[in-house]
Amino acid sequence: MRDNQYQPYTHLRAAIDDGITCLDVSFYTSDLAVSVFCIDHERACLDISSADGQVSISSTGGGPVTRADIALARELAHGAARYLSECERLYAKRHLPPAARAEA
């Protein structure tokens, strides 16, 4: 399929069940902004946003950075690296000549 057959969109779902709120935000677009900033010289914040929505990740309880926050930041970094690798692999495979694509 051609790239222009897929239109970007953002999916948001909110559910409340027995007093527990569950939010699900999915960005299906490459039109995202990713920023990192520091709050009060002790809190790091990762912000992923589009024109349609925003997700922010910050330190536990909005307080100073903890070891658990560092572990989460490492997990996010590893996940982002795996996402990059998979995108590059799939893009390269799709843009191989037809004969090479059949062998891949």
N, CA, C and O atoms as a printed pandas DataFrame, in Angstrom:
     atom_number atom_name residue_name chain_id  residue_number  x_coord  y_coord  z_coord
0              1         N          MET        A               1    0.830   -1.181    0.000
1              2        CA          MET        A               1    0.000    0.000    0.000
2              3         C          MET        A               1    0.873    1.242    0.000
3              4         O          MET        A               1    2.006    1.226    0.482
4              5         N          ARG        A               2    0.344    2.287   -0.532
5              6        CA          ARG        A               2    1.073    3.544   -0.583
6              7         C          ARG        A               2    0.911    4.291    0.736
7              8         O          ARG        A               2   -0.104    4.163    1.420
8              9         N          ASP        A               3    1.933    5.074    1.079
9             10        CA          ASP        A               3    1.904    5.836    2.325
10            11         C          ASP        A               3    0.672    6.732    2.444
11            12         O          ASP        A               3    0.131    6.889    3.538
12            13         N          ASN        A               4    0.221    7.324    1.328
13            14        CA          ASN        A               4   -0.889    8.263    1.399
14            15         C          ASN        A               4   -2.243    7.586    1.595
15            16         O          ASN        A               4   -3.252    8.281    1.715
16            17         N          GLN        A               5   -2.298    6.262    1.632
17            18        CA          GLN        A               5   -3.552    5.549    1.893
18            19         C          GLN        A               5   -3.850    5.486    3.390
19            20         O          GLN        A               5   -4.965    5.148    3.788
20            21         N          TYR        A               6   -2.888    5.798    4.195
21            22        CA          TYR        A               6   -3.047    5.752    5.647
22            23         C          TYR        A               6   -3.090    7.166    6.192
23            24         O          TYR        A               6   -2.142    7.934    6.023
24            25         N          GLN        A               7   -4.179    7.504    6.838
25            26        CA          GLN        A               7   -4.317    8.838    7.397
26            27         C          GLN        A               7   -3.995    8.807    8.888
27            28         O          GLN        A               7   -4.422    7.887    9.585
28            29         N          PRO        A               8   -3.249    9.793    9.395
29            30        CA          PRO        A               8   -2.914    9.824   10.818
30            31         C          PRO        A               8   -4.161   10.058   11.672
31            32         O          PRO        A               8   -5.096   10.744   11.260
32            33         N          TYR        A               9   -4.149    9.479   12.856
33            34        CA          TYR        A               9   -5.241    9.732   13.794
34            35         C          TYR        A               9   -4.765    9.460   15.209
35            36         O          TYR        A               9   -3.734    8.821   15.422
36            37         N          THR        A              10   -5.526    9.951   16.164
37            38        CA          THR        A              10   -5.265    9.729   17.580
38            39         C          THR        A              10   -6.486    9.054   18.174
39            40         O          THR        A              10   -7.619    9.461   17.918
40            41         N          HIS        A              11   -6.249    8.024   18.968
41            42        CA          HIS        A              11   -7.328    7.278   19.605
42            43         C          HIS        A              11   -7.256    7.524   21.105
43            44         O          HIS        A              11   -6.191    7.388   21.708
44            45         N          LEU        A              12   -8.374    7.882   21.706
45            46        CA          LEU        A              12   -8.440    8.090   23.146
46            47         C          LEU        A              12   -9.620    7.306   23.689
47            48         O          LEU        A              12  -10.734    7.394   23.172
48            49         N          ARG        A              13   -9.359    6.530   24.748
49            50        CA          ARG        A              13  -10.417    5.754   25.388
50            51         C          ARG        A              13  -10.312    5.977   26.878
51            52         O          ARG        A              13   -9.226    5.918   27.455
52            53         N          ALA        A              14  -11.443    6.232   27.492
53            54        CA          ALA        A              14  -11.499    6.379   28.945
54            55         C          ALA        A              14  -12.601    5.460   29.456
55            56         O          ALA        A              14  -13.708    5.445   28.917
56            57         N          ALA        A              15  -12.297    4.706   30.485
57            58        CA          ALA        A              15  -13.274    3.796   31.072
58            59         C          ALA        A              15  -13.208    3.913   32.592
59            60         O          ALA        A              15  -12.130    3.994   33.180
60            61         N          ILE        A              16  -14.360    3.920   33.196
61            62        CA          ILE        A              16  -14.439    3.923   34.658
62            63         C          ILE        A              16  -15.226    2.682   35.059
63            64         O          ILE        A              16  -16.388    2.521   34.686
64            65         N          ASP        A              17  -14.579    1.808   35.824
65            66        CA          ASP        A              17  -15.196    0.559   36.250
66            67         C          ASP        A              17  -14.940    0.383   37.742
67            68         O          ASP        A              17  -13.790    0.329   38.178
68            69         N          ASP        A              18  -15.992    0.295   38.508
69            70        CA          ASP        A              18  -15.884    0.159   39.971
70            71         C          ASP        A              18  -14.993    1.239   40.580
71            72         O          ASP        A              18  -14.216    0.968   41.495
72            73         N          GLY        A              19  -15.110    2.459   40.068
73            74        CA          GLY        A              19  -14.355    3.575   40.624
74            75         C          GLY        A              19  -12.921    3.672   40.157
75            76         O          GLY        A              19  -12.192    4.569   40.582
76            77         N          ILE        A              20  -12.497    2.763   39.286
77            78        CA          ILE        A              20  -11.134    2.780   38.765
78            79         C          ILE        A              20  -11.164    3.341   37.350
79            80         O          ILE        A              20  -11.888    2.843   36.487
80            81         N          THR        A              21  -10.375    4.377   37.122
81            82        CA          THR        A              21  -10.323    5.018   35.808
82            83         C          THR        A              21   -9.159    4.448   35.003
83            84         O          THR        A              21   -8.037    4.343   35.497
84            85         N          CYS        A              22   -9.447    4.085   33.762
85            86        CA          CYS        A              22   -8.418    3.577   32.846
86            87         C          CYS        A              22   -8.402    4.475   31.612
87            88         O          CYS        A              22   -9.426    4.642   30.950
88            89         N          LEU        A              23   -7.258    5.043   31.307
89            90        CA          LEU        A              23   -7.095    5.888   30.127
90            91         C          LEU        A              23   -6.163    5.211   29.131
91            92         O          LEU        A              23   -5.159    4.610   29.513
92            93         N          ASP        A              24   -6.504    5.315   27.866
93            94        CA          ASP        A              24   -5.699    4.736   26.794
94            95         C          ASP        A              24   -5.559    5.789   25.705
95            96         O          ASP        A              24   -6.559    6.200   25.115
96            97         N          VAL        A              25   -4.339    6.230   25.429
97            98        CA          VAL        A              25   -4.077    7.186   24.367
98            99         C          VAL        A              25   -3.156    6.513   23.360
99           100         O          VAL        A              25   -2.087    6.018   23.717
100          101         N          SER        A              26   -3.578    6.497   22.098
101          102        CA          SER        A              26   -2.767    5.906   21.032
102          103         C          SER        A              26   -2.580    6.927   19.932
103          104         O          SER        A              26   -3.557    7.454   19.399
104          105         N          PHE        A              27   -1.337    7.213   19.585
105          106        CA          PHE        A              27   -1.032    8.116   18.491
106          107         C          PHE        A              27   -0.668    7.276   17.271
107          108         O          PHE        A              27    0.293    6.507   17.310
108          109         N          TYR        A              28   -1.421    7.417   16.201
109          110        CA          TYR        A              28   -1.123    6.726   14.953
110          111         C          TYR        A              28   -0.699    7.781   13.931
111          112         O          TYR        A              28   -1.357    7.985   12.910
112          113         N          THR        A              29    0.407    8.439   14.232
113          114        CA          THR        A              29    0.913    9.516   13.403
114          115         C          THR        A              29    2.400    9.713   13.678
115          116         O          THR        A              29    2.893    9.411   14.765
116          117         N          SER        A              30    3.088   10.215   12.689
117          118        CA          SER        A              30    4.490   10.599   12.909
118          119         C          SER        A              30    4.590   12.083   13.232
119          120         O          SER        A              30    5.682   12.607   13.448
120          121         N          ASP        A              31    3.439   12.759   13.265
121          122        CA          ASP        A              31    3.405   14.191   13.566
122          123         C          ASP        A              31    3.312   14.396   15.078
123          124         O          ASP        A              31    2.304   14.878   15.594
124          125         N          LEU        A              32    4.367   14.025   15.763
125          126        CA          LEU        A              32    4.434   14.147   17.217
126          127         C          LEU        A              32    5.598   15.043   17.612
127          128         O          LEU        A              32    6.597   15.148   16.902
128          129         N          ALA        A              33    5.445   15.671   18.740
129          130        CA          ALA        A              33    6.545   16.426   19.329
130          131         C          ALA        A              33    6.956   15.700   20.606
131          132         O          ALA        A              33    6.105   15.316   21.409
132          133         N          VAL        A              34    8.229   15.517   20.786
133          134        CA          VAL        A              34    8.754   14.878   21.987
134          135         C          VAL        A              34    9.682   15.875   22.655
135          136         O          VAL        A              34   10.631   16.369   22.047
136          137         N          SER        A              35    9.392   16.163   23.921
137          138        CA          SER        A              35   10.255   17.101   24.634
138          139         C          SER        A              35   10.534   16.591   26.041
139          140         O          SER        A              35    9.759   15.825   26.614
140          141         N          VAL        A              36   11.643   17.031   26.570
141          142        CA          VAL        A              36   12.051   16.691   27.932
142          143         C          VAL        A              36   12.423   17.997   28.621
143          144         O          VAL        A              36   13.125   18.836   28.055
144          145         N          PHE        A              37   11.950   18.151   29.829
145          146        CA          PHE        A              37   12.284   19.353   30.574
146          147         C          PHE        A              37   12.355   19.037   32.055
147          148         O          PHE        A              37   11.940   17.965   32.497
148          149         N          CYS        A              38   12.884   19.977   32.810
149          150        CA          CYS        A              38   13.066   19.808   34.249
150          151         C          CYS        A              38   12.141   20.778   34.976
151          152         O          CYS        A              38   11.986   21.930   34.568
152          153         N          ILE        A              39   11.528   20.297   36.059
153          154        CA          ILE        A              39   10.623   21.117   36.863
154          155         C          ILE        A              39   11.238   21.257   38.259
155          156         O          ILE        A              39   11.631   20.264   38.872
156          157         N          ASP        A              40   11.317   22.465   38.745
157          158        CA          ASP        A              40   11.815   22.746   40.097
158          159         C          ASP        A              40   13.201   22.160   40.372
159          160         O          ASP        A              40   13.521   21.882   41.528
160          161         N          HIS        A              41   14.015   21.968   39.366
161          162        CA          HIS        A              41   15.381   21.453   39.505
162          163         C          HIS        A              41   15.449   20.069   40.144
163          164         O          HIS        A              41   16.518   19.657   40.593
164          165         N          GLU        A              42   14.317   19.333   40.196
165          166        CA          GLU        A              42   14.365   17.988   40.789
166          167         C          GLU        A              42   13.463   16.982   40.100
167          168         O          GLU        A              42   13.526   15.791   40.404
168          169         N          ARG        A              43   12.625   17.434   39.178
169          170        CA          ARG        A              43   11.716   16.539   38.474
170          171         C          ARG        A              43   11.980   16.586   36.979
171          172         O          ARG        A              43   12.008   17.663   36.383
172          173         N          ALA        A              44   12.170   15.433   36.378
173          174        CA          ALA        A              44   12.274   15.349   34.924
174          175         C          ALA        A              44   10.881   15.055   34.373
175          176         O          ALA        A              44   10.079   14.387   35.025
176          177         N          CYS        A              45   10.598   15.555   33.173
177          178        CA          CYS        A              45    9.301   15.314   32.553
178          179         C          CYS        A              45    9.514   14.993   31.075
179          180         O          CYS        A              45   10.223   15.713   30.373
180          181         N          LEU        A              46    8.903   13.922   30.615
181          182        CA          LEU        A              46    8.903   13.532   29.209
182          183         C          LEU        A              46    7.511   13.828   28.687
183          184         O          LEU        A              46    6.520   13.388   29.270
184          185         N          ASP        A              47    7.429   14.570   27.595
185          186        CA          ASP        A              47    6.150   14.975   27.037
186          187         C          ASP        A              47    6.088   14.531   25.581
187          188         O          ASP        A              47    6.976   14.855   24.793
188          189         N          ILE        A              48    5.043   13.793   25.221
189          190        CA          ILE        A              48    4.798   13.366   23.846
190          191         C          ILE        A              48    3.444   13.950   23.466
191          192         O          ILE        A              48    2.439   13.668   24.119
192          193         N          SER        A              49    3.414   14.767   22.403
193          194        CA          SER        A              49    2.160   15.435   22.078
194          195         C          SER        A              49    1.962   15.588   20.579
195          196         O          SER        A              49    2.906   15.564   19.789
196          197         N          SER        A              50    0.698   15.746   20.223
197          198        CA          SER        A              50    0.294   16.071   18.858
198          199         C          SER        A              50   -0.751   17.168   18.973
199          200         O          SER        A              50   -1.037   17.648   20.070
200          201         N          ALA        A              51   -1.319   17.565   17.843
201          202        CA          ALA        A              51   -2.393   18.559   17.883
202          203         C          ALA        A              51   -3.626   17.992   18.585
203          204         O          ALA        A              51   -4.477   18.747   19.055
204          205         N          ASP        A              52   -3.724   16.654   18.656
205          206        CA          ASP        A              52   -4.909   15.998   19.203
206          207         C          ASP        A              52   -4.807   15.597   20.661
207          208         O          ASP        A              52   -5.835   15.428   21.317
208          209         N          GLY        A              53   -3.600   15.438   21.192
209          210        CA          GLY        A              53   -3.479   14.951   22.556
210          211         C          GLY        A              53   -2.065   15.040   23.072
211          212         O          GLY        A              53   -1.134   15.398   22.351
212          213         N          GLN        A              54   -1.928   14.705   24.346
213          214        CA          GLN        A              54   -0.630   14.807   25.004
214          215         C          GLN        A              54   -0.519   13.745   26.089
215          216         O          GLN        A              54   -1.494   13.434   26.774
216          217         N          VAL        A              55    0.677   13.196   26.235
217          218        CA          VAL        A              55    0.997   12.278   27.319
218          219         C          VAL        A              55    2.253   12.811   27.993
219          220         O          VAL        A              55    3.247   13.097   27.326
220          221         N          SER        A              56    2.207   12.942   29.295
221          222        CA          SER        A              56    3.364   13.397   30.064
222          223         C          SER        A              56    3.732   12.331   31.084
223          224         O          SER        A              56    2.864   11.736   31.723
224          225         N          ILE        A              57    5.021   12.100   31.225
225          226        CA          ILE        A              57    5.533   11.148   32.208
226          227         C          ILE        A              57    6.519   11.906   33.073
227          228         O          ILE        A              57    7.439   12.547   32.564
228          229         N          SER        A              58    6.325   11.831   34.391
229          230        CA          SER        A              58    7.221   12.535   35.296
230          231         C          SER        A              58    7.506   11.649   36.500
231          232         O          SER        A              58    7.039   10.512   36.579
232          233         N          SER        A              59    8.268   12.181   37.423
233          234        CA          SER        A              59    8.731   11.411   38.573
234          235         C          SER        A              59    7.583   11.002   39.505
235          236         O          SER        A              59    6.515   11.614   39.510
236          237         N          THR        A              60    7.830    9.976   40.270
237          238        CA          THR        A              60    6.843    9.391   41.162
238          239         C          THR        A              60    6.225   10.433   42.082
239          240         O          THR        A              60    6.927   11.138   42.807
240          241         N          GLY        A              61    4.903   10.516   42.040
241          242        CA          GLY        A              61    4.177   11.422   42.918
242          243         C          GLY        A              61    4.455   12.890   42.673
243          244         O          GLY        A              61    4.095   13.732   43.495
244          245         N          GLY        A              62    5.096   13.214   41.546
245          246        CA          GLY        A              62    5.442   14.598   41.282
246          247         C          GLY        A              62    6.554   15.118   42.161
247          248         O          GLY        A              62    6.743   16.329   42.279
248          249         N          GLY        A              63    7.306   14.199   42.791
249          250        CA          GLY        A              63    8.399   14.598   43.673
250          251         C          GLY        A              63    9.751   14.409   43.014
251          252         O          GLY        A              63    9.834   14.241   41.797
252          253         N          PRO        A              64   10.813   14.436   43.810
253          254        CA          PRO        A              64   12.164   14.245   43.287
254          255         C          PRO        A              64   12.316   12.874   42.624
255          256         O          PRO        A              64   11.610   11.924   42.961
256          257         N          VAL        A              65   13.242   12.796   41.683
257          258        CA          VAL        A              65   13.502   11.556   40.955
258          259         C          VAL        A              65   13.957   10.456   41.919
259          260         O          VAL        A              65   14.780   10.683   42.805
260          261         N          THR        A              66   13.394    9.253   41.719
261          262        CA          THR        A              66   13.742    8.098   42.544
262          263         C          THR        A              66   14.463    7.055   41.687
263          264         O          THR        A              66   14.553    7.202   40.468
264          265         N          ARG        A              67   14.972    6.008   42.326
265          266        CA          ARG        A              67   15.582    4.899   41.570
266          267         C          ARG        A              67   14.562    4.240   40.661
267          268         O          ARG        A              67   14.895    3.818   39.553
268          269         N          ALA        A              68   13.318    4.148   41.124
269          270        CA          ALA        A              68   12.263    3.561   40.290
270          271         C          ALA        A              68   12.025    4.412   39.037
271          272         O          ALA        A              68   11.762    3.872   37.962
272          273         N          ASP        A              69   12.116    5.737   39.172
273          274        CA          ASP        A              69   11.966    6.614   38.012
274          275         C          ASP        A              69   13.095    6.392   37.011
275          276         O          ASP        A              69   12.869    6.399   35.801
276          277         N          ILE        A              70   14.304    6.197   37.516
277          278        CA          ILE        A              70   15.444    5.918   36.637
278          279         C          ILE        A              70   15.243    4.588   35.923
279          280         O          ILE        A              70   15.537    4.478   34.733
280          281         N          ALA        A              71   14.750    3.583   36.626
281          282        CA          ALA        A              71   14.474    2.282   35.998
282          283         C          ALA        A              71   13.430    2.432   34.897
283          284         O          ALA        A              71   13.574    1.851   33.821
284          285         N          LEU        A              72   12.382    3.208   35.160
285          286        CA          LEU        A              72   11.361    3.429   34.140
286          287         C          LEU        A              72   11.948    4.175   32.944
287          288         O          LEU        A              72   11.650    3.827   31.801
288          289         N          ALA        A              73   12.772    5.189   33.185
289          290        CA          ALA        A              73   13.387    5.943   32.089
290          291         C          ALA        A              73   14.245    5.021   31.220
291          292         O          ALA        A              73   14.249    5.151   29.996
292          293         N          ARG        A              74   14.968    4.094   31.846
293          294        CA          ARG        A              74   15.772    3.129   31.071
294          295         C          ARG        A              74   14.874    2.231   30.234
295          296         O          ARG        A              74   15.174    1.953   29.073
296          297         N          GLU        A              75   13.763    1.773   30.828
297          298        CA          GLU        A              75   12.817    0.917   30.105
298          299         C          GLU        A              75   12.220    1.669   28.909
299          300         O          GLU        A              75   12.071    1.098   27.828
300          301         N          LEU        A              76   11.882    2.938   29.100
301          302        CA          LEU        A              76   11.372    3.752   27.993
302          303         C          LEU        A              76   12.423    3.906   26.895
303          304         O          LEU        A              76   12.106    3.792   25.711
304          305         N          ALA        A              77   13.670    4.165   27.284
305          306        CA          ALA        A              77   14.746    4.326   26.306
306          307         C          ALA        A              77   14.973    3.041   25.521
307          308         O          ALA        A              77   15.148    3.079   24.303
308          309         N          HIS        A              78   14.972    1.904   26.211
309          310        CA          HIS        A              78   15.153    0.614   25.521
310          311         C          HIS        A              78   13.976    0.338   24.594
311          312         O          HIS        A              78   14.167   -0.145   23.478
312          313         N          GLY        A              79   12.769    0.639   25.041
313          314        CA          GLY        A              79   11.587    0.449   24.200
314          315         C          GLY        A              79   11.636    1.332   22.961
315          316         O          GLY        A              79   11.293    0.885   21.866
316          317         N          ALA        A              80   12.060    2.584   23.126
317          318        CA          ALA        A              80   12.177    3.496   21.992
318          319         C          ALA        A              80   13.240    3.004   21.016
319          320         O          ALA        A              80   13.051    3.110   19.804
320          321         N          ALA        A              81   14.349    2.471   21.514
321          322        CA          ALA        A              81   15.402    1.932   20.641
322          323         C          ALA        A              81   14.892    0.727   19.863
323          324         O          ALA        A              81   15.195    0.583   18.679
324          325         N          ARG        A              82   14.119   -0.141   20.518
325          326        CA          ARG        A              82   13.544   -1.298   19.817
326          327         C          ARG        A              82   12.527   -0.850   18.770
327          328         O          ARG        A              82   12.468   -1.419   17.681
328          329         N          TYR        A              83   11.726    0.168   19.095
329          330        CA          TYR        A              83   10.764    0.715   18.141
330          331         C          TYR        A              83   11.483    1.275   16.909
331          332         O          TYR        A              83   11.069    1.022   15.777
332          333         N          LEU        A              84   12.552    2.030   17.132
333          334        CA          LEU        A              84   13.351    2.573   16.033
334          335         C          LEU        A              84   13.886    1.451   15.154
335          336         O          LEU        A              84   13.767    1.509   13.930
336          337         N          SER        A              85   14.468    0.442   15.767
337          338        CA          SER        A              85   15.044   -0.675   15.028
338          339         C          SER        A              85   13.982   -1.389   14.185
339          340         O          SER        A              85   14.223   -1.726   13.026
340          341         N          GLU        A              86   12.820   -1.612   14.772
341          342        CA          GLU        A              86   11.750   -2.301   14.047
342          343         C          GLU        A              86   11.229   -1.444   12.896
343          344         O          GLU        A              86   10.966   -1.966   11.813
344          345         N          CYS        A              87   11.077   -0.138   13.110
345          346        CA          CYS        A              87   10.646    0.753   12.032
346          347         C          CYS        A              87   11.649    0.744   10.885
347          348         O          CYS        A              87   11.262    0.660    9.719
348          349         N          GLU        A              88   12.939    0.830   11.212
349          350        CA          GLU        A              88   13.975    0.812   10.176
350          351         C          GLU        A              88   13.962   -0.499    9.412
351          352         O          GLU        A              88   14.093   -0.507    8.188
352          353         N          ARG        A              89   13.805   -1.606   10.122
353          354        CA          ARG        A              89   13.781   -2.922    9.472
354          355         C          ARG        A              89   12.594   -3.043    8.522
355          356         O          ARG        A              89   12.754   -3.473    7.380
356          357         N          LEU        A              90   11.409   -2.666    8.988
357          358        CA          LEU        A              90   10.201   -2.788    8.169
358          359         C          LEU        A              90   10.232   -1.838    6.973
359          360         O          LEU        A              90    9.794   -2.198    5.880
360          361         N          TYR        A              91   10.745   -0.636    7.176
361          362        CA          TYR        A              91   10.854    0.327    6.085
362          363         C          TYR        A              91   11.814   -0.189    5.018
363          364         O          TYR        A              91   11.507   -0.147    3.826
364          365         N          ALA        A              92   12.976   -0.675    5.449
365          366        CA          ALA        A              92   13.975   -1.188    4.499
366          367         C          ALA        A              92   13.424   -2.381    3.735
367          368         O          ALA        A              92   13.624   -2.494    2.525
368          369         N          LYS        A              93   12.731   -3.269    4.434
369          370        CA          LYS        A              93   12.171   -4.459    3.778
370          371         C          LYS        A              93   11.147   -4.051    2.726
371          372         O          LYS        A              93   11.110   -4.625    1.638
372          373         N          ARG        A              94   10.315   -3.061    3.046
373          374        CA          ARG        A              94    9.281   -2.632    2.117
374          375         C          ARG        A              94    9.859   -1.932    0.899
375          376         O          ARG        A              94    9.232   -1.921   -0.161
376          377         N          HIS        A              95   11.041   -1.350    1.029
377          378        CA          HIS        A              95   11.632   -0.615   -0.075
378          379         C          HIS        A              95   12.723   -1.387   -0.810
379          380         O          HIS        A              95   13.470   -0.817   -1.605
380          381         N          LEU        A              96   12.811   -2.680   -0.539
381          382        CA          LEU        A              96   13.730   -3.532   -1.300
382          383         C          LEU        A              96   13.174   -3.753   -2.698
383          384         O          LEU        A              96   11.963   -3.670   -2.900
384          385         N          PRO        A              97   14.044   -4.033   -3.669
385          386        CA          PRO        A              97   13.543   -4.421   -4.986
386          387         C          PRO        A              97   12.683   -5.678   -4.855
387          388         O          PRO        A              97   12.933   -6.488   -3.962
388          389         N          PRO        A              98   11.671   -5.870   -5.721
389          390        CA          PRO        A              98   10.762   -7.027   -5.607
390          391         C          PRO        A              98   11.462   -8.373   -5.471
391          392         O          PRO        A              98   11.028   -9.209   -4.678
392          393         N          ALA        A              99   12.538   -8.602   -6.227
393          394        CA          ALA        A              99   13.242   -9.885   -6.163
394          395         C          ALA        A              99   13.861  -10.081   -4.788
395          396         O          ALA        A              99   13.779  -11.175   -4.228
396          397         N          ALA        A             100   14.477   -9.043   -4.234
397          398        CA          ALA        A             100   15.098   -9.143   -2.912
398          399         C          ALA        A             100   14.031   -9.260   -1.829
399          400         O          ALA        A             100   14.254   -9.919   -0.813
400          401         N          ARG        A             101   12.865   -8.627   -2.033
401          402        CA          ARG        A             101   11.781   -8.670   -1.040
402          403         C          ARG        A             101   11.265  -10.103   -0.880
403          404         O          ARG        A             101   10.926  -10.521    0.227
404          405         N          ALA        A             102   11.207  -10.850   -1.978
405          406        CA          ALA        A             102   10.723  -12.235   -1.932
406          407         C          ALA        A             102   11.660  -13.121   -1.112
407          408         O          ALA        A             102   11.219  -14.094   -0.501
408          409         N          GLU        A             103   12.953  -12.786   -1.098
409          410        CA          GLU        A             103   13.937  -13.566   -0.356
410          411         C          GLU        A             103   14.015  -13.166    1.109
411          412         O          GLU        A             103   14.483  -13.945    1.939
412          413         N          ALA        A             104   13.561  -11.963    1.434
413          414        CA          ALA        A             104   13.685  -11.430    2.809
414          415         C          ALA        A             104   12.702  -12.066    3.758
415          416         O          ALA        A             104   12.680  -11.728    4.941
